[in-house]
Amino acid sequence: MGNNLIQVLLASIKAKITPLVTKFRQLTSASFLRARLIAKIREFFLKVFDVRPKHKKDYYEVFGWLVSKKLAYAILIVIGVLSMIYLVSIRSMYLPQKQTDGIKTYDYDDMMLRFAKGTVRIRGKSGYIAYQGDVEKGGVNGYGNLYGVDGTLLYQGNFVNNEYEGSGTQYYPDGTMHYKGNFSGNLYEGTGKLYRENGTLVYDGEFARGMKEGTGKLYGAGDKPIYEGSFSQDQLVYSALLGKSTAEVAQNYKGERIIYQDDIQFSVLMPDINALYVGVTDEENLEDTVMVDSIYVLKNTITFGKNECSTIADLRNVFGTEVYDGNSIVTLPEAVAINYLNKQKQTLNGSVEMDTTEEFTNVFTVDGVQEDYPVYLYSFRKDGLLYTFVCGDRNGTFAFYSIMSEEGGE
């Protein structure tokens, strides 16, 4: 009997509470709240955009014009909404994005980058990651990596004020190492190594202002040493070989040698550095040591400072007036130089006829040289040296040149 009364009581209470709970759930459900919110917003905008004035008090007078207050209010609302949408859409320009690794990314022209410090990423103009590394004081300072548009690594090393500074490694576009060493102001400075695109070593030595300057070593294919000596303005200092013995030259030049000799002198072609030297016996030396008397540089340009000369007019601007010019008959070293150059490209009047006998591998005895092969010579003096340029005719270009001491040229 008692249990029945309790069950009846609970059933009555549940019957009363259930509708209230159901109603509460309806009023607090997401769909109901969303519908009410949309309805309120819709009602709000209907009122806002009901811009038809109903009374003279609904107008503003602006410079004699009557402007609906509701219209003005609606315009302000629209401008405000559009402004908010715009600010949200460009917020990435002002706020760095965090990556999953915790490194922040900035656009290259982001104002916030000026205040960043530590390791960051910087996007280039087209959106690619141009840099990852240290920044400080509004610029790239410290250690980092510079990338190309296609994502290839261009430089890895130290920076100061957005420039390569200190030790670093520069790469070719295909990712092969180009240079490893020291930099200053984006240029090679100090000691470093230059590599070919196939990965082999070209030069190991000193640099200044981005060029070979000082002492260094040249290498051929397969990292084979070719030459060790002095360099200036990115060029080998050929005159440094003058006055040396052939044994000393052999310590500098490790490349291929081709020797041509007659009864008077011999010429040693050094094709790996585009040069040949003329050897003469030192009469003052009891051991009859052979010394380098002159150097022939098998190039049709010569560089002095910022001036690259390829014509006689260029030479006069650098050297001044020539000390000699005139026709001449080709000599043995000139004939060797002309024939070597003609194997690569037609030079002067073509090859010189030579009567030779190969005594050993790359050692030739010369019994005669074409006597009617004409050349035109220009000689200039500079810094204690005599430079003679071999031409095909007057006032044109030269094919190659020789260097000797002034004493030897007198």
C-alpha beads as a LAMMPS data file, in Angstrom:
LAMMPS data file: protein, C-alpha beads

410 atoms
409 bonds

1 atom types
1 bond types

-500.0 500.0 xlo xhi
-500.0 500.0 ylo yhi
-500.0 500.0 zlo zhi

Masses

1 110.0

Atoms # bond

1 1 1 0.000 0.000 0.000
2 1 1 2.784 2.437 1.008
3 1 1 4.859 1.592 -2.077
4 1 1 1.940 2.325 -4.342
5 1 1 1.505 5.765 -2.800
6 1 1 5.186 6.611 -3.357
7 1 1 5.054 5.499 -6.986
8 1 1 1.953 7.611 -7.587
9 1 1 3.679 10.618 -5.978
10 1 1 6.819 10.232 -8.105
11 1 1 4.771 9.856 -11.241
12 1 1 2.887 13.052 -10.458
13 1 1 6.127 14.988 -9.844
14 1 1 7.684 13.647 -13.068
15 1 1 4.607 14.642 -15.015
16 1 1 4.951 18.200 -13.723
17 1 1 8.773 18.497 -14.169
18 1 1 9.195 16.828 -17.575
19 1 1 7.529 19.638 -19.582
20 1 1 9.664 22.219 -17.737
21 1 1 12.877 20.320 -18.472
22 1 1 11.889 19.877 -22.103
23 1 1 11.124 23.588 -22.382
24 1 1 14.448 24.513 -20.755
25 1 1 16.339 22.263 -23.158
26 1 1 14.626 23.874 -26.109
27 1 1 15.410 27.377 -24.879
28 1 1 19.074 26.559 -24.262
29 1 1 19.739 24.432 -27.354
30 1 1 22.292 25.697 -29.887
31 1 1 19.829 25.637 -32.756
32 1 1 17.265 27.682 -30.787
33 1 1 19.831 30.236 -29.651
34 1 1 21.245 30.494 -33.191
35 1 1 17.778 31.024 -34.613
36 1 1 16.985 33.711 -32.006
37 1 1 20.343 35.414 -32.666
38 1 1 19.812 35.407 -36.424
39 1 1 16.315 36.767 -35.913
40 1 1 17.623 39.584 -33.713
41 1 1 20.393 40.399 -36.203
42 1 1 17.916 40.364 -39.037
43 1 1 15.565 42.622 -37.066
44 1 1 18.497 44.927 -36.274
45 1 1 19.580 45.256 -39.891
46 1 1 16.000 45.740 -41.061
47 1 1 15.765 48.673 -38.701
48 1 1 19.193 49.928 -39.705
49 1 1 18.490 49.799 -43.410
50 1 1 15.009 51.240 -43.056
51 1 1 16.467 54.566 -44.035
52 1 1 13.247 56.250 -45.129
53 1 1 12.856 59.370 -42.953
54 1 1 9.456 59.745 -41.288
55 1 1 9.915 63.112 -39.647
56 1 1 11.970 66.227 -40.177
57 1 1 13.918 65.299 -37.055
58 1 1 15.155 62.214 -38.950
59 1 1 17.431 64.470 -41.067
60 1 1 20.879 66.031 -40.632
61 1 1 21.507 69.305 -42.370
62 1 1 24.964 69.275 -43.954
63 1 1 25.998 72.344 -45.960
64 1 1 22.349 72.979 -46.825
65 1 1 21.738 69.341 -47.751
66 1 1 19.332 67.125 -45.808
67 1 1 20.841 63.722 -45.068
68 1 1 18.818 60.920 -43.523
69 1 1 20.119 60.085 -40.058
70 1 1 19.285 56.421 -40.542
71 1 1 21.083 56.361 -43.901
72 1 1 24.179 57.897 -42.364
73 1 1 23.998 55.394 -39.513
74 1 1 23.632 52.500 -41.964
75 1 1 26.630 53.671 -43.974
76 1 1 28.760 53.828 -40.824
77 1 1 27.690 50.300 -39.863
78 1 1 28.603 48.960 -43.342
79 1 1 31.987 50.717 -43.263
80 1 1 32.698 49.302 -39.815
81 1 1 31.816 45.731 -40.831
82 1 1 33.914 45.931 -44.009
83 1 1 36.843 47.353 -42.030
84 1 1 36.701 44.480 -39.580
85 1 1 36.615 41.951 -42.414
86 1 1 39.637 43.633 -44.042
87 1 1 41.659 43.693 -40.809
88 1 1 40.961 40.030 -40.175
89 1 1 41.989 39.110 -43.732
90 1 1 45.366 40.886 -43.499
91 1 1 46.194 40.054 -39.898
92 1 1 48.999 37.744 -41.134
93 1 1 50.834 40.827 -42.364
94 1 1 51.066 42.178 -38.849
95 1 1 51.180 39.053 -36.714
96 1 1 53.876 36.406 -37.315
97 1 1 52.651 32.894 -37.896
98 1 1 53.855 30.164 -35.576
99 1 1 55.032 26.964 -37.166
100 1 1 54.768 23.566 -35.576
101 1 1 58.480 23.744 -34.712
102 1 1 57.960 27.000 -32.828
103 1 1 59.855 29.214 -35.324
104 1 1 57.963 32.370 -36.239
105 1 1 57.552 33.398 -39.876
106 1 1 57.528 37.017 -41.041
107 1 1 57.014 38.684 -44.392
108 1 1 60.122 40.481 -45.635
109 1 1 58.443 43.903 -45.181
110 1 1 56.691 43.081 -41.894
111 1 1 56.993 45.939 -39.409
112 1 1 57.123 43.447 -36.531
113 1 1 60.312 41.967 -37.987
114 1 1 62.117 45.094 -36.805
115 1 1 61.535 44.058 -33.223
116 1 1 62.225 40.330 -33.638
117 1 1 65.272 38.660 -32.104
118 1 1 66.460 35.073 -32.377
119 1 1 65.708 32.421 -34.976
120 1 1 62.930 33.214 -37.485
121 1 1 61.817 32.531 -41.037
122 1 1 61.395 35.341 -43.566
123 1 1 59.127 35.096 -46.605
124 1 1 60.206 36.670 -49.872
125 1 1 58.001 38.892 -52.013
126 1 1 56.422 35.982 -53.872
127 1 1 55.734 34.047 -50.675
128 1 1 58.634 31.568 -50.611
129 1 1 60.852 31.118 -47.531
130 1 1 63.884 33.243 -48.377
131 1 1 65.729 32.999 -45.057
132 1 1 65.833 30.987 -41.866
133 1 1 68.177 31.986 -39.100
134 1 1 69.102 34.680 -36.623
135 1 1 67.777 38.244 -36.702
136 1 1 68.466 41.186 -34.439
137 1 1 68.201 44.980 -34.529
138 1 1 65.831 44.948 -37.495
139 1 1 67.999 42.898 -39.830
140 1 1 69.616 39.574 -40.562
141 1 1 72.413 39.286 -38.017
142 1 1 74.020 36.038 -36.928
143 1 1 73.954 32.586 -38.484
144 1 1 71.391 31.517 -41.073
145 1 1 70.445 30.025 -44.434
146 1 1 69.484 31.982 -47.565
147 1 1 67.226 30.241 -50.103
148 1 1 66.264 30.788 -53.736
149 1 1 62.711 31.024 -55.095
150 1 1 62.735 27.295 -55.849
151 1 1 63.831 26.442 -52.303
152 1 1 67.475 25.670 -53.115
153 1 1 70.081 26.701 -50.541
154 1 1 72.146 29.642 -51.829
155 1 1 74.218 30.549 -48.775
156 1 1 74.798 29.166 -45.310
157 1 1 76.843 31.070 -42.777
158 1 1 77.212 34.327 -40.907
159 1 1 75.465 37.627 -41.657
160 1 1 75.917 41.198 -40.477
161 1 1 73.297 43.807 -41.428
162 1 1 71.778 41.576 -44.164
163 1 1 75.156 40.873 -45.818
164 1 1 77.473 37.855 -45.913
165 1 1 80.106 38.540 -43.267
166 1 1 82.581 36.139 -41.697
167 1 1 82.724 32.442 -42.514
168 1 1 80.135 30.901 -44.814
169 1 1 79.402 28.622 -47.762
170 1 1 77.933 29.725 -51.099
171 1 1 76.190 27.277 -53.455
172 1 1 75.428 26.999 -57.174
173 1 1 71.693 26.988 -58.121
174 1 1 71.778 23.180 -58.342
175 1 1 72.997 22.901 -54.740
176 1 1 76.656 22.170 -55.509
177 1 1 79.171 24.020 -53.339
178 1 1 80.571 27.122 -55.083
179 1 1 82.723 28.760 -52.402
180 1 1 83.631 28.031 -48.809
181 1 1 85.569 30.523 -46.742
182 1 1 85.430 34.087 -45.485
183 1 1 83.242 36.970 -46.667
184 1 1 83.019 40.705 -46.140
185 1 1 80.166 42.800 -47.501
186 1 1 78.861 39.865 -49.613
187 1 1 82.290 39.447 -51.276
188 1 1 85.018 36.844 -50.846
189 1 1 87.551 38.268 -48.401
190 1 1 90.404 36.474 -46.644
191 1 1 90.984 32.789 -47.279
192 1 1 88.637 30.400 -49.058
193 1 1 88.107 27.708 -51.673
194 1 1 86.397 27.981 -55.063
195 1 1 84.739 24.949 -56.691
196 1 1 83.484 24.098 -60.173
197 1 1 79.858 23.107 -60.742
198 1 1 80.930 19.466 -60.953
199 1 1 82.285 19.693 -57.407
200 1 1 86.021 19.755 -58.178
201 1 1 88.312 22.322 -56.582
202 1 1 89.412 25.328 -58.686
203 1 1 91.343 27.552 -56.266
204 1 1 92.458 27.506 -52.655
205 1 1 93.977 30.679 -51.294
206 1 1 93.548 34.351 -50.514
207 1 1 90.840 36.717 -51.735
208 1 1 90.151 40.452 -51.592
209 1 1 87.022 42.285 -52.760
210 1 1 85.630 39.100 -54.280
211 1 1 88.721 38.297 -56.385
212 1 1 91.804 36.112 -56.077
213 1 1 94.382 38.321 -54.396
214 1 1 97.589 37.183 -52.694
215 1 1 98.940 33.653 -52.645
216 1 1 96.948 30.623 -53.711
217 1 1 96.805 27.327 -55.566
218 1 1 95.056 26.467 -58.838
219 1 1 93.660 22.983 -59.450
220 1 1 92.720 21.083 -62.580
221 1 1 90.260 18.276 -63.134
222 1 1 90.169 15.727 -60.342
223 1 1 91.571 18.249 -57.852
224 1 1 95.041 17.899 -59.433
225 1 1 97.360 20.794 -58.388
226 1 1 98.396 22.963 -61.346
227 1 1 99.992 26.112 -60.025
228 1 1 100.961 27.732 -56.729
229 1 1 101.928 31.377 -56.651
230 1 1 100.768 34.994 -56.580
231 1 1 97.448 36.375 -57.808
232 1 1 96.147 39.914 -58.288
233 1 1 92.787 41.204 -59.496
234 1 1 91.637 37.606 -60.060
235 1 1 94.587 36.982 -62.396
236 1 1 97.766 34.975 -62.027
237 1 1 100.828 37.239 -61.588
238 1 1 102.933 35.852 -64.413
239 1 1 105.774 38.315 -63.846
240 1 1 106.483 36.622 -60.479
241 1 1 108.176 33.806 -62.458
242 1 1 110.779 36.132 -63.995
243 1 1 114.320 35.582 -62.729
244 1 1 113.537 32.177 -61.247
245 1 1 115.402 29.033 -62.128
246 1 1 113.624 26.291 -64.020
247 1 1 113.803 24.170 -60.854
248 1 1 111.990 26.905 -58.912
249 1 1 109.359 27.226 -61.637
250 1 1 108.806 23.472 -61.384
251 1 1 107.847 24.010 -57.737
252 1 1 105.218 26.547 -58.820
253 1 1 103.848 24.875 -61.951
254 1 1 102.734 21.240 -61.727
255 1 1 100.791 21.021 -64.986
256 1 1 101.672 19.723 -68.449
257 1 1 104.936 20.956 -70.045
258 1 1 105.889 20.947 -73.725
259 1 1 109.512 21.915 -74.429
260 1 1 110.839 23.400 -77.700
261 1 1 114.591 24.023 -78.009
262 1 1 117.049 25.176 -80.640
263 1 1 120.762 26.018 -80.540
264 1 1 120.205 29.277 -78.669
265 1 1 117.336 28.910 -76.197
266 1 1 114.386 26.802 -75.240
267 1 1 110.739 27.603 -74.666
268 1 1 108.527 25.744 -72.205
269 1 1 104.809 25.796 -72.972
270 1 1 102.560 25.652 -69.880
271 1 1 99.087 25.101 -71.382
272 1 1 97.296 24.714 -68.034
273 1 1 97.968 28.393 -67.229
274 1 1 98.032 29.713 -70.841
275 1 1 101.668 30.757 -70.705
276 1 1 105.199 29.805 -71.782
277 1 1 108.575 30.874 -70.525
278 1 1 111.921 31.307 -72.248
279 1 1 114.945 29.808 -70.492
280 1 1 118.501 31.054 -70.807
281 1 1 121.708 29.898 -69.139
282 1 1 122.936 32.043 -66.256
283 1 1 126.522 32.760 -67.322
284 1 1 127.437 33.975 -63.823
285 1 1 126.480 30.632 -62.270
286 1 1 129.136 27.915 -62.340
287 1 1 126.437 25.258 -62.510
288 1 1 124.994 26.806 -65.700
289 1 1 121.593 27.192 -64.048
290 1 1 118.807 27.908 -66.534
291 1 1 116.874 31.018 -65.592
292 1 1 113.514 32.385 -66.787
293 1 1 114.283 35.293 -69.095
294 1 1 110.764 36.164 -70.283
295 1 1 107.152 35.054 -69.875
296 1 1 104.636 34.894 -72.717
297 1 1 100.993 35.198 -71.653
298 1 1 98.748 33.548 -74.224
299 1 1 95.756 35.827 -73.745
300 1 1 94.372 38.663 -75.879
301 1 1 93.496 40.828 -72.861
302 1 1 95.467 42.227 -69.939
303 1 1 94.083 43.745 -66.730
304 1 1 95.540 46.620 -64.717
305 1 1 93.412 47.640 -61.746
306 1 1 89.913 48.228 -63.084
307 1 1 91.146 48.534 -66.677
308 1 1 90.917 45.582 -69.061
309 1 1 92.878 46.229 -72.242
310 1 1 92.334 44.454 -75.553
311 1 1 93.420 47.080 -78.112
312 1 1 96.499 49.227 -78.630
313 1 1 94.414 52.302 -77.763
314 1 1 93.518 50.697 -74.422
315 1 1 97.187 49.967 -73.776
316 1 1 98.197 53.564 -74.415
317 1 1 95.635 54.739 -71.861
318 1 1 97.290 52.546 -69.234
319 1 1 100.977 52.476 -70.227
320 1 1 101.337 55.796 -72.011
321 1 1 103.334 56.075 -75.232
322 1 1 104.972 52.918 -76.519
323 1 1 108.795 52.706 -76.459
324 1 1 108.811 50.712 -79.690
325 1 1 106.492 49.634 -82.465
326 1 1 107.255 48.032 -85.788
327 1 1 107.272 44.966 -88.012
328 1 1 109.259 41.902 -87.012
329 1 1 109.958 38.333 -88.076
330 1 1 108.528 35.694 -85.765
331 1 1 110.845 34.190 -83.128
332 1 1 110.801 30.667 -81.691
333 1 1 108.719 31.440 -78.546
334 1 1 106.331 33.559 -80.632
335 1 1 105.967 30.698 -83.136
336 1 1 105.202 28.234 -80.312
337 1 1 102.614 30.642 -78.882
338 1 1 100.979 31.276 -82.283
339 1 1 100.701 27.560 -83.090
340 1 1 99.246 26.793 -79.670
341 1 1 96.603 29.529 -80.044
342 1 1 95.731 28.444 -83.591
343 1 1 94.787 24.992 -82.301
344 1 1 91.953 26.709 -80.460
345 1 1 90.991 29.507 -82.859
346 1 1 92.356 31.169 -86.013
347 1 1 94.900 33.744 -84.803
348 1 1 97.041 36.313 -86.659
349 1 1 98.104 34.818 -90.025
350 1 1 97.491 31.208 -89.100
351 1 1 100.034 28.660 -87.878
352 1 1 103.807 29.064 -88.275
353 1 1 105.729 26.383 -90.177
354 1 1 108.267 24.708 -87.882
355 1 1 110.766 21.929 -88.571
356 1 1 110.796 19.864 -85.368
357 1 1 111.979 16.494 -84.091
358 1 1 110.450 14.899 -80.985
359 1 1 113.417 13.702 -78.937
360 1 1 111.330 12.602 -75.945
361 1 1 107.664 12.824 -75.014
362 1 1 106.727 16.531 -75.186
363 1 1 110.370 17.531 -75.871
364 1 1 111.034 18.870 -79.385
365 1 1 114.219 20.001 -81.096
366 1 1 113.503 22.854 -83.518
367 1 1 115.654 22.833 -86.658
368 1 1 113.931 25.765 -88.345
369 1 1 111.110 28.322 -88.114
370 1 1 109.295 29.984 -91.007
371 1 1 111.351 33.098 -91.767
372 1 1 108.754 35.129 -93.673
373 1 1 105.960 35.021 -91.054
374 1 1 105.297 38.692 -90.169
375 1 1 104.133 40.093 -86.834
376 1 1 103.760 43.653 -85.589
377 1 1 105.090 44.494 -82.115
378 1 1 104.281 47.201 -79.560
379 1 1 106.490 47.553 -76.485
380 1 1 105.671 49.509 -73.310
381 1 1 107.499 50.048 -70.026
382 1 1 105.740 49.900 -66.659
383 1 1 106.932 49.296 -63.095
384 1 1 110.377 48.087 -64.165
385 1 1 109.032 45.621 -66.715
386 1 1 108.941 45.611 -70.498
387 1 1 105.646 44.450 -72.035
388 1 1 105.630 43.479 -75.729
389 1 1 102.293 42.876 -77.467
390 1 1 102.183 40.729 -80.613
391 1 1 99.713 41.933 -83.259
392 1 1 98.789 41.171 -86.834
393 1 1 99.008 44.818 -87.914
394 1 1 99.224 48.381 -86.585
395 1 1 96.700 49.934 -84.174
396 1 1 94.531 46.851 -83.907
397 1 1 94.185 44.165 -81.280
398 1 1 96.897 41.892 -79.919
399 1 1 96.909 38.081 -79.799
400 1 1 99.241 37.625 -76.807
401 1 1 102.061 39.419 -75.009
402 1 1 105.412 38.878 -73.301
403 1 1 106.884 40.253 -70.074
404 1 1 110.561 40.664 -69.225
405 1 1 112.619 42.819 -66.894
406 1 1 113.708 46.185 -68.316
407 1 1 117.337 45.171 -67.935
408 1 1 116.737 42.075 -70.017
409 1 1 114.945 44.140 -72.672
410 1 1 117.679 46.677 -73.129

Bonds

1 1 1 2
2 1 2 3
3 1 3 4
4 1 4 5
5 1 5 6
6 1 6 7
7 1 7 8
8 1 8 9
9 1 9 10
10 1 10 11
11 1 11 12
12 1 12 13
13 1 13 14
14 1 14 15
15 1 15 16
16 1 16 17
17 1 17 18
18 1 18 19
19 1 19 20
20 1 20 21
21 1 21 22
22 1 22 23
23 1 23 24
24 1 24 25
25 1 25 26
26 1 26 27
27 1 27 28
28 1 28 29
29 1 29 30
30 1 30 31
31 1 31 32
32 1 32 33
33 1 33 34
34 1 34 35
35 1 35 36
36 1 36 37
37 1 37 38
38 1 38 39
39 1 39 40
40 1 40 41
41 1 41 42
42 1 42 43
43 1 43 44
44 1 44 45
45 1 45 46
46 1 46 47
47 1 47 48
48 1 48 49
49 1 49 50
50 1 50 51
51 1 51 52
52 1 52 53
53 1 53 54
54 1 54 55
55 1 55 56
56 1 56 57
57 1 57 58
58 1 58 59
59 1 59 60
60 1 60 61
61 1 61 62
62 1 62 63
63 1 63 64
64 1 64 65
65 1 65 66
66 1 66 67
67 1 67 68
68 1 68 69
69 1 69 70
70 1 70 71
71 1 71 72
72 1 72 73
73 1 73 74
74 1 74 75
75 1 75 76
76 1 76 77
77 1 77 78
78 1 78 79
79 1 79 80
80 1 80 81
81 1 81 82
82 1 82 83
83 1 83 84
84 1 84 85
85 1 85 86
86 1 86 87
87 1 87 88
88 1 88 89
89 1 89 90
90 1 90 91
91 1 91 92
92 1 92 93
93 1 93 94
94 1 94 95
95 1 95 96
96 1 96 97
97 1 97 98
98 1 98 99
99 1 99 100
100 1 100 101
101 1 101 102
102 1 102 103
103 1 103 104
104 1 104 105
105 1 105 106
106 1 106 107
107 1 107 108
108 1 108 109
109 1 109 110
110 1 110 111
111 1 111 112
112 1 112 113
113 1 113 114
114 1 114 115
115 1 115 116
116 1 116 117
117 1 117 118
118 1 118 119
119 1 119 120
120 1 120 121
121 1 121 122
122 1 122 123
123 1 123 124
124 1 124 125
125 1 125 126
126 1 126 127
127 1 127 128
128 1 128 129
129 1 129 130
130 1 130 131
131 1 131 132
132 1 132 133
133 1 133 134
134 1 134 135
135 1 135 136
136 1 136 137
137 1 137 138
138 1 138 139
139 1 139 140
140 1 140 141
141 1 141 142
142 1 142 143
143 1 143 144
144 1 144 145
145 1 145 146
146 1 146 147
147 1 147 148
148 1 148 149
149 1 149 150
150 1 150 151
151 1 151 152
152 1 152 153
153 1 153 154
154 1 154 155
155 1 155 156
156 1 156 157
157 1 157 158
158 1 158 159
159 1 159 160
160 1 160 161
161 1 161 162
162 1 162 163
163 1 163 164
164 1 164 165
165 1 165 166
166 1 166 167
167 1 167 168
168 1 168 169
169 1 169 170
170 1 170 171
171 1 171 172
172 1 172 173
173 1 173 174
174 1 174 175
175 1 175 176
176 1 176 177
177 1 177 178
178 1 178 179
179 1 179 180
180 1 180 181
181 1 181 182
182 1 182 183
183 1 183 184
184 1 184 185
185 1 185 186
186 1 186 187
187 1 187 188
188 1 188 189
189 1 189 190
190 1 190 191
191 1 191 192
192 1 192 193
193 1 193 194
194 1 194 195
195 1 195 196
196 1 196 197
197 1 197 198
198 1 198 199
199 1 199 200
200 1 200 201
201 1 201 202
202 1 202 203
203 1 203 204
204 1 204 205
205 1 205 206
206 1 206 207
207 1 207 208
208 1 208 209
209 1 209 210
210 1 210 211
211 1 211 212
212 1 212 213
213 1 213 214
214 1 214 215
215 1 215 216
216 1 216 217
217 1 217 218
218 1 218 219
219 1 219 220
220 1 220 221
221 1 221 222
222 1 222 223
223 1 223 224
224 1 224 225
225 1 225 226
226 1 226 227
227 1 227 228
228 1 228 229
229 1 229 230
230 1 230 231
231 1 231 232
232 1 232 233
233 1 233 234
234 1 234 235
235 1 235 236
236 1 236 237
237 1 237 238
238 1 238 239
239 1 239 240
240 1 240 241
241 1 241 242
242 1 242 243
243 1 243 244
244 1 244 245
245 1 245 246
246 1 246 247
247 1 247 248
248 1 248 249
249 1 249 250
250 1 250 251
251 1 251 252
252 1 252 253
253 1 253 254
254 1 254 255
255 1 255 256
256 1 256 257
257 1 257 258
258 1 258 259
259 1 259 260
260 1 260 261
261 1 261 262
262 1 262 263
263 1 263 264
264 1 264 265
265 1 265 266
266 1 266 267
267 1 267 268
268 1 268 269
269 1 269 270
270 1 270 271
271 1 271 272
272 1 272 273
273 1 273 274
274 1 274 275
275 1 275 276
276 1 276 277
277 1 277 278
278 1 278 279
279 1 279 280
280 1 280 281
281 1 281 282
282 1 282 283
283 1 283 284
284 1 284 285
285 1 285 286
286 1 286 287
287 1 287 288
288 1 288 289
289 1 289 290
290 1 290 291
291 1 291 292
292 1 292 293
293 1 293 294
294 1 294 295
295 1 295 296
296 1 296 297
297 1 297 298
298 1 298 299
299 1 299 300
300 1 300 301
301 1 301 302
302 1 302 303
303 1 303 304
304 1 304 305
305 1 305 306
306 1 306 307
307 1 307 308
308 1 308 309
309 1 309 310
310 1 310 311
311 1 311 312
312 1 312 313
313 1 313 314
314 1 314 315
315 1 315 316
316 1 316 317
317 1 317 318
318 1 318 319
319 1 319 320
320 1 320 321
321 1 321 322
322 1 322 323
323 1 323 324
324 1 324 325
325 1 325 326
326 1 326 327
327 1 327 328
328 1 328 329
329 1 329 330
330 1 330 331
331 1 331 332
332 1 332 333
333 1 333 334
334 1 334 335
335 1 335 336
336 1 336 337
337 1 337 338
338 1 338 339
339 1 339 340
340 1 340 341
341 1 341 342
342 1 342 343
343 1 343 344
344 1 344 345
345 1 345 346
346 1 346 347
347 1 347 348
348 1 348 349
349 1 349 350
350 1 350 351
351 1 351 352
352 1 352 353
353 1 353 354
354 1 354 355
355 1 355 356
356 1 356 357
357 1 357 358
358 1 358 359
359 1 359 360
360 1 360 361
361 1 361 362
362 1 362 363
363 1 363 364
364 1 364 365
365 1 365 366
366 1 366 367
367 1 367 368
368 1 368 369
369 1 369 370
370 1 370 371
371 1 371 372
372 1 372 373
373 1 373 374
374 1 374 375
375 1 375 376
376 1 376 377
377 1 377 378
378 1 378 379
379 1 379 380
380 1 380 381
381 1 381 382
382 1 382 383
383 1 383 384
384 1 384 385
385 1 385 386
386 1 386 387
387 1 387 388
388 1 388 389
389 1 389 390
390 1 390 391
391 1 391 392
392 1 392 393
393 1 393 394
394 1 394 395
395 1 395 396
396 1 396 397
397 1 397 398
398 1 398 399
399 1 399 400
400 1 400 401
401 1 401 402
402 1 402 403
403 1 403 404
404 1 404 405
405 1 405 406
406 1 406 407
407 1 407 408
408 1 408 409
409 1 409 410
